[in-house]
Amino acid sequence: MAPIRIAVTGAAGRMGRALLTAIHETDGCTIAGALERDGHGDIGADAGTLAGIGEMGVPVTSDALEVFAAVDAVLDFTAPDATVEFADLAAQARIVHVIGTTGFAPEHETRLEAASRHATLVRAGNMSLGVNLLTALTKRVAQALDTDWDIEIVEMHHRHKVDAPSGTALMLGEAAAAGRGVTLDDVSDRGRDGQTGARKTGDIGFAALRGGSVVGEHSAIFAAEKERIVLTHIAEDRSIFARGAVKAALWGQGKGPGNFDMLDVLGLSDF
């Protein structure tokens, strides 16, 4: 069987290079494209050399149309505006678009939904097995406990992260809200400063910490009178996200159009 041809957007970035390495290290797939924005200093560089895995004969390019037409899947951890443009191209090419981008606005969501009618979109705020298991557990615990248990989502990332709360934190919040049978937008508490008054029963609180080179730490805290349950995941290397993204690209082959997530990929959607 021919290897699955996979391209990476934002190939010169830290995550892009980790994705290139993960493709190279995974049986059954091959690096078939590497994208960067117009004017980027690494345009024309060999993708394999860029990732430190040796020359691959795949130059970094800004020609997204050409790349999408030549591959079976694209791994995309860029920015919302770029991702929706890539989703349109994935829809035209009828390929798998694995999306690790976070921070989407409602208008982005509308375009992604439209793209999913023709492309296989696999979206997750976090692609790691551990975090997705944590998400499933968070939903189950929230189902089991009533509103006497306050829920707080706490996350920490490196100083360069530009969005808060993180996509993973929101994923955990959505899971907790689903477990309670409510909508996160109705119970989310993302800002506490000054005389805020007592905590509102049933709210799901968020705290975002930033500093140093932290890859990612997330906790779902369930706090009641005189006891707490704390579910925590600590990411020590970006390779865990990259390996999950490659797994998603392979899983998506032949699935047909639709909106999927890592719980689908890992068989945890009914957990």
N, C-alpha and C positions, 0 to 999 in steps of 0.2 A: 504494500500500500504506500502511495506517495505521502511524504510528510506534509503536515498542515502548514501552510504558508502564513506567517504572522508578521505584522508590522507594528512598530511602536511609534506613538506620537511623543513629542517632547523628548526625543531620544538622547539629547545631550545633557539633560538634567540628571540629578541624583537618582530619581525614581526611574527615569528612562533607561539609564545604564543598568540598573538592577533588573529591569524587565528584559533587556537584551541578554543579559547573563542567564536569566532563568530560562528563556527560550532555548538558548544554546545548550543548557544542561538537561533539558527535558527530551526524552525519547519521543519520536513521532511528530516533531515539529521543527521548523527551520526559520531563521530570520530572513524575511523577504522584503522588508522595507523599513526605513527609518526617517521620520519626519521632524523637521524643525521649522520655526517661523522664518519668513523672508528676512534676509539680512543677518541671520545668526552667523556667528563666527565659525561654526563647525559645519556649515553647508559644504558638501563635497568630501568631507572626511569619511573614512571607512567606519561603518558602525561597529564592527568587531574590535577594531583598534581603539575606538572611543571607549568601549566598555571594558577594555583590558583583556579580551579573550582571543586576540589574534585577528589578523585580516580575514574578512568574510566576503569581500567583493561586493558589499552592499553599501553604496554611498548615501550619506545623509542628504536629503533633498527637501525642498519646500513645496514640491508638486504633489499635493495631497490627492488630486484626482487620479494621477497616474498610479500612485501607490495603492489606493483603494481598489482600483480596477484589476490589480495583479495579485491580490492576497485573499486568503480565506477568513482572516480575522485580524482585528486591530485592537491593541491594548492602549488605553487612553487615560492618563492621569494628568490632565492639563488644567484648563480653567473653563468655567461654564460657557463663556461665549465661543471659545474654540470647540468645545465638546459638541455643542448643538450643530455647529457647521460640519463636524466630522460625522455626526449621526445622520445628517442629510445625505452625505456621501455613502455611508454604510447602507442606507435604505436604497439608494440607487443601485448599489453593487450587490444587494441582497446577501450581505455577509454578517459575520458575528462581530459586534462592537462591545468590547468589555470596558466598562466605565468605572474608574475609581475616582473620578473627579467629584468634588463636593461643593457646596455653597450655591446650589441652583436656586434661581428665583422662579416665581410662577410662570413667567413667559418662557423660560427655559424648559420647564416641565411640559408645557404644551407642545413644544417642538419635539421633545424626546418621545412623547406619547405618539405623535404623528409618525415619527421615524420607526417606531416599534411595529407599525402595521406592515412593514416590508423587511426590516432588519431584525436580527436576533440580538436584542440588547440584554446584557448581563450587567446589572448595576449593583454596587454596594459601597457604602461609606468605608468599608474595610473588607479586604479580601482574605484575611487570614482565617484558618480553620478555628483557632482558639477564640477569636472575637465573635465569630458567627455562632459558636457553641454558647458563648457568654450571652449573646443576644437571645437565643432560644431559652436559656435558663432564666434570664431576666423576665421574659414574658410569662414563663411558668410560675415563678415566684410571685409576680404581681397578681396572677390569677388566684393564687392560693391565699393571699393576704388582703385584708380589708383596709380601709383608709385610716385606721388607727396606726398603720405603718406609713411613715413619710418616706418618699422616694427622692433620692438625690443622685444625680449623675455627675461625677467628677472626672475631669480629664486633664492630662498634661502633655504638651508637645514642645518641640524645639522652638527657639526664639524666632525662626524665620516663617513659621506658619501664619498664613494671612487670614484665615477664617476662624470664627468661634461662635458657638460651640463647634467642635469638629464634626465631620460627617459621621464618625463612629459614635460620638456622644448622642447625636440626634437619632441614630439608628437604635441605640439602647433606650432612649426616651420613647421612641415610637413603639418599641417592643413592650415597654412597661405600660404605656397607655393602652395598647391593644389588649394586654392582659387584664386591665381594669375595665375594658369596654368603653373607653372614652377616646376623644380625639386630642392629640398632643397639643395642638394649637389652643385648645380651650383650657388646658391645665398647666402649660409651660410657664415657669418662672425663671427668667434668664438674667435678671438684674436686681441686685440688692445693694443699696447704698443709702446711708443716712437713716432716718427714722421710718423704717418700712412697716412697722407694726408686726404683729405676730404672724407666723407662717400660716397660710391658708390651707385648711384640711383638703387633701386630695390633689394638691399641686405636685408637679414633678419639677424639682429644682435642678439647675445646671451651674457648674462652676468650671471655668476654663483657666488653666495655669499655663504659662509660657516661660521657657528658659532653657539655656544651654543647648545641648544636642539631643535631648530626649526624643526617641523615635515615636513613642506613643504609650501612654498608660491610661487605662479606663477602669472606673469602678462604678458599679450600681449598688447604692447603699439603701438598705431598707431599715429604718430606725423607728422603734416603738419605745414605750416606757420600759426602761431597764434592760433592753436588749437590742442588738443590731445584727443584721445579716449583711455581709460585704462580699460581693462578687467582683473579682479583679482580674484583668488581663494586662500583662506587661510585654510589650514588643521590644525586642533587643536589636533587631536588624530589619531593614526594609525588604530583605530577601523573602520574608514570610508573606508579604503582600504580593510580591512579584510572582512567587510560585503559585499562589492562589489565583492570580489573574490568568496565568498560563493554563492552569487546570480548567478555569471557566471557558477559555477559548476552545479547548479541546472538547469539553462537555457540550458546547453550543453547536458543534457541527451536526447538521441534519435536523436540528430541533425546529426549524421554521421560525417565522416572525413572532415577536412577543416581547414582553417585559419580564425578565427573570432576575433573580438575585442569588447570592451565594448560598442561601438556605436551600434553594432548588438544586444548585450544583452539588452540594454536599449531602443531599437527601434528608435535610432537617426541616423541610417546610411543614411537616406534620408533627414535629417534635412537641 
